Amino acid sequence: MSDSLVSIKGMRDGLLIILDEHFAWETIGAALVEMLQARRDFFRGAKVAVQVGDRVLERDEIRRLKDKLAEHDVTLMAVLGQ
């Protein structure tokens, strides 16, 4: 199920992680962590932008997202909306 919640696309400067905006933020976060753990070698050292669609993230949610990515040696470069 996590593949339908979290999509990955390559970009010139890193990866674009696209999060499904129709699910609860906690569900998306769990799916993202699952993907990071399952593909640890692929993501190690990556720079990513995260597209959240129409979802509005609070500052604390962005900080937790950044920390969650950093735990897997992934650098958050940008959070993108629609």
Secondary structure as the mmCIF struct_conf table of DSSP 4:
data_model
#
loop_
_struct_conf.conf_type_id
_struct_conf.id
_struct_conf.beg_label_comp_id
_struct_conf.beg_label_asym_id
_struct_conf.beg_label_seq_id
_struct_conf.end_label_comp_id
_struct_conf.end_label_asym_id
_struct_conf.end_label_seq_id
HELX_RH_AL_P HELX_RH_AL_P1 SER A 2 LEU A 5
STRN STRN1 VAL A 6 MET A 11
TURN_TY1_P TURN_TY1_P1 ARG A 12 ASP A 13
STRN STRN2 GLY A 14 LEU A 19
TURN_TY1_P TURN_TY1_P2 GLU A 21 HIS A 22
BEND BEND1 PHE A 23 PHE A 23
HELX_RH_AL_P HELX_RH_AL_P2 TRP A 25 ALA A 38
TURN_TY1_P TURN_TY1_P3 ARG A 39 ARG A 39
HELX_RH_AL_P HELX_RH_AL_P3 ARG A 40 PHE A 43
TURN_TY1_P TURN_TY1_P4 ARG A 44 GLY A 45
STRN STRN3 LYS A 47 GLN A 51
TURN_TY1_P TURN_TY1_P5 GLY A 53 ASP A 54
HELX_LH_PP_P HELX_LH_PP_P1 ARG A 55 GLU A 58
HELX_RH_AL_P HELX_RH_AL_P4 ARG A 59 ALA A 70
TURN_TY1_P TURN_TY1_P6 GLU A 71 ASP A 73
STRN STRN4 THR A 75 LEU A 80
#
